Amino acid sequence: MANAQHIKNVPGRKTDQKDAEWIAQLLQYGLLRASYIPCEIIRDLRDLTRMRACLSQEASRISSRIQKVLEDANVKLASRPLAPEELQTVLALEITRRAATAAQGNPPS
């Protein structure tokens, strides 16, 4: 497998059958640099790192959405972003407060 960046810098067209054969010849003669293909362990680590980043972003998005809902419900939040455990505590307290208010027959505020 040839490095695409390097092939772009080699003069000539690179789109049809003859060009594919020409690129294969260049590769045989050692005129093109091979692409770096990491070993399976490195690929797995990269996949895990990408997954961790995605999950972290998702947790941040969810945290922001929860804070927005709480602010819309006039629940006072700290000036700094809340940790997930703190958000769970705040939500549990708010749910308990609203349930108690509803049980007394008062509309939730």
Contact map, one row per residue, 1 for C-alpha under 8 A:
1110000000000000000000000000000001100000000000000000000000000000000000000000000000000000000000000000000000000
1111011000000000000000000010000111100000000000000000000000000000000000000000000000000000000000000000000000000
1111111000000000000000000000000111110000000000000000000000000000000000000000000000000000000000000000000000000
0111111100000000000000000000000000100000000000000000000000000000000000000000000000000000000000000000000000000
0011111110000000000000000000000000000000000000000000000000000000000000000000000000000000000000000000000000000
0111111111000000000000000000000110000000000000000000000000000000000000000000000000000000000000000000000000000
0111111111000000000000000000000100000000000000000000000000000000000000000000000000000000000000000000000000000
0001111111100000000000000000000000000000000000000000000000000000000000000000000000000000000000000000000000000
0000111111100000000000000000000000000000000000000000000000000000000000000000000000000000000000000000000000000
0000011111110000000000000000000000000000000000000000000000000000000000000000000000000000000000000000000000000
0000000111111000000000000000000000000000000000000000000000000000000000000000000000000000000000000000000000000
0000000001111100000000000000000000000000000000000000000000000000000000000000000000000000000000000000000000000
0000000000111111001000000000000000000000000000000000000000000000000000000000000000000000000000000000000000000
0000000000011111001100100000000000000000000000000000000000000000000000000000000000000000000000000000000000000
0000000000001111101100000000000000000000000000000000000000000000000000000000000000000000000000000000000000000
0000000000001111111100000000000000000000000000000000000000000000000000000000000000000000000000000000000000000
0000000000000011111110000000000000000000000000000000000000000000000000000000000000000000000000000000000000000
0000000000000001111111000000000000000000000000000000000000000000000000000000000000000000000000000000000000000
0000000000001111111111100000000000000000000000000000000000000000000000000000000000000000000000000000000000000
0000000000000111111111110000000000000000000000000000000000000000000000000000000000000000000000000000000000000
0000000000000000111111111000000000000000000000000000000000000000000000000000000000000000000000000000000000000
0000000000000000011111111100000000000000000000000000000000000000000000000000000000000000000000000000000000000
0000000000000100001111111110000000000000000000000000000000000000000000000000000000000000000000000000000000000
0000000000000000000111111111000000000000000000000000000000000000000000000000000000000000000000000000000000000
0000000000000000000011111111100000000000000000000000000000000000000000000000000000000000000000000000000000000
0000000000000000000001111111111100000000000000000000000000000000000000000000000000000000000000000000000000000
0100000000000000000000111111111110000000000000000000000000000000000000000000000000000000000000000000000000000
0000000000000000000000011111111000000000000000000000000000000000000000000000000000000000000000000000000000000
0000000000000000000000001111111000000000000000000000000000000000000000000000000000000000000000000000000000000
0000000000000000000000000111111110000000000000000000000000000000000000000000000000000000000000000000000000000
0000000000000000000000000111111110000000000000000000000000000000000000000000000000000000000000000000000000000
0110011000000000000000000110011111000000000000000000000000000000000000000000000000000000000000000000000000000
0110010000000000000000000010011111100000000000000000000000000000000000000000000000000000000000000000000000000
1110000000000000000000000000000111110000000000000000000000000000000000000000000000000000000000000000000000000
1111000000000000000000000000000011111000000000000000000000000000000000000000000000000000000000000000000000000
0010000000000000000000000000000001111100000000000000000000000000000000000000000000000000000000000000000000000
0000000000000000000000000000000000111110000000000000000000000000000000000000000000000000000000000000000000000
0000000000000000000000000000000000011111011000000000000000000000000000000000000000000000000000000000000000000
0000000000000000000000000000000000001111111000000000000000000000000000000000000000000000000000000000000000000
0000000000000000000000000000000000000111111100000000000000000000000000000000000000000000000000000000000000000
0000000000000000000000000000000000000011111110000000000000000000000000000000000000000000000000000000000000000
0000000000000000000000000000000000000111111111000000000000000000000000000000000000000000000000000000000000000
0000000000000000000000000000000000000111111111100000000000000000000000000000000000000000000000000000000000000
0000000000000000000000000000000000000001111111110000000000000000000000000000000000000000000000000000000000000
0000000000000000000000000000000000000000111111111000000000000000000000000000000000000000000000000000000000000
0000000000000000000000000000000000000000011111111100000000000000000000000000000000000000000000000000000000000
0000000000000000000000000000000000000000001111111110000000000000000000000000000000000000000000000000000000000
0000000000000000000000000000000000000000000111111111000000000000000000000000000000000000000000000000000000000
0000000000000000000000000000000000000000000011111111100000000000000000000000000000000000000000000000000000000
0000000000000000000000000000000000000000000001111111110000000000000000000000000000000000000000000000000000000
0000000000000000000000000000000000000000000000111111111000000000000000000000000000000000000000000000000000000
0000000000000000000000000000000000000000000000011111111100000000000000000000000000000000000000000000000000000
0000000000000000000000000000000000000000000000001111111110000000000000000000000000000000000000000000000000000
0000000000000000000000000000000000000000000000000111111111000000000000000000000000000000000000000000000000000
0000000000000000000000000000000000000000000000000011111111100000000000000000000000000000000000000000000000000
0000000000000000000000000000000000000000000000000001111111110000000000000000000000000000000000000000000000000
0000000000000000000000000000000000000000000000000000111111111000000000000000000000000000000000000000000000000
0000000000000000000000000000000000000000000000000000011111111100000000000000000000000000000000000000000000000
0000000000000000000000000000000000000000000000000000001111111110000000000000000000000000000000000000000000000
0000000000000000000000000000000000000000000000000000000111111111000000000000000000000000000000000000000000000
0000000000000000000000000000000000000000000000000000000011111111100000000000000000000000000000000000000000000
0000000000000000000000000000000000000000000000000000000001111111110000000000000000000000000000000000000000000
0000000000000000000000000000000000000000000000000000000000111111111000000000000001010010000000000000000000000
0000000000000000000000000000000000000000000000000000000000011111111100000000000000000000000000000000000000000
0000000000000000000000000000000000000000000000000000000000001111111110000000000000000000000000000000000000000
0000000000000000000000000000000000000000000000000000000000000111111111000000000000000010000000000000000000000
0000000000000000000000000000000000000000000000000000000000000011111111100000100000000010000000000000000000000
0000000000000000000000000000000000000000000000000000000000000001111111110000000000000000000000000000000000000
0000000000000000000000000000000000000000000000000000000000000000111111111000000000000000000000000000000000000
0000000000000000000000000000000000000000000000000000000000000000011111111111100000000000000000000000000000000
0000000000000000000000000000000000000000000000000000000000000000001111111111100000000000000000000000000000000
0000000000000000000000000000000000000000000000000000000000000000000111111110000000000000000000000000000000000
0000000000000000000000000000000000000000000000000000000000000000000011111110000000000000000000000000000000001
0000000000000000000000000000000000000000000000000000000000000000000001111111000000000000000000000000000000000
0000000000000000000000000000000000000000000000000000000000000000000001111111100000000000000000000000000000000
0000000000000000000000000000000000000000000000000000000000000000000001100111110000000000000000000000000000000
0000000000000000000000000000000000000000000000000000000000000000001001100011111000000000000000000000000000000
0000000000000000000000000000000000000000000000000000000000000000000000000001111111000000000000000000000000000
0000000000000000000000000000000000000000000000000000000000000000000000000000111110000000000000000000000000000
0000000000000000000000000000000000000000000000000000000000000000000000000000011111000000000000000000000000000
0000000000000000000000000000000000000000000000000000000000000000000000000000011111100000000000000000000000000
0000000000000000000000000000000000000000000000000000000000000010000000000000010111111110000000000000000000000
0000000000000000000000000000000000000000000000000000000000000000000000000000000011111110000000000000000000000
0000000000000000000000000000000000000000000000000000000000000010000000000000000001111111000000000000000000000
0000000000000000000000000000000000000000000000000000000000000000000000000000000001111111100000000000000000000
0000000000000000000000000000000000000000000000000000000000000000000000000000000001111111110000000000000000000
0000000000000000000000000000000000000000000000000000000000000010011000000000000001111111111000000000000000000
0000000000000000000000000000000000000000000000000000000000000000000000000000000000011111111100000000000000000
0000000000000000000000000000000000000000000000000000000000000000000000000000000000001111111110000000000000000
0000000000000000000000000000000000000000000000000000000000000000000000000000000000000111111111000000000000000
0000000000000000000000000000000000000000000000000000000000000000000000000000000000000011111111100000000000000
0000000000000000000000000000000000000000000000000000000000000000000000000000000000000001111111110000000000000
0000000000000000000000000000000000000000000000000000000000000000000000000000000000000000111111111000000000000
0000000000000000000000000000000000000000000000000000000000000000000000000000000000000000011111111100000000000
0000000000000000000000000000000000000000000000000000000000000000000000000000000000000000001111111110000000000
0000000000000000000000000000000000000000000000000000000000000000000000000000000000000000000111111111000000000
0000000000000000000000000000000000000000000000000000000000000000000000000000000000000000000011111111100000000
0000000000000000000000000000000000000000000000000000000000000000000000000000000000000000000001111111110000011
0000000000000000000000000000000000000000000000000000000000000000000000000000000000000000000000111111111000000
0000000000000000000000000000000000000000000000000000000000000000000000000000000000000000000000011111111100000
0000000000000000000000000000000000000000000000000000000000000000000000000000000000000000000000001111111111110
0000000000000000000000000000000000000000000000000000000000000000000000000000000000000000000000000111111111110
0000000000000000000000000000000000000000000000000000000000000000000000000000000000000000000000000011111111000
0000000000000000000000000000000000000000000000000000000000000000000000000000000000000000000000000001111111000
0000000000000000000000000000000000000000000000000000000000000000000000000000000000000000000000000000111111100
0000000000000000000000000000000000000000000000000000000000000000000000000000000000000000000000000000111111110
0000000000000000000000000000000000000000000000000000000000000000000000000000000000000000000000000000110011111
0000000000000000000000000000000000000000000000000000000000000000000000000000000000000000000000000100110001111
0000000000000000000000000000000000000000000000000000000000000000000000001000000000000000000000000100000000111
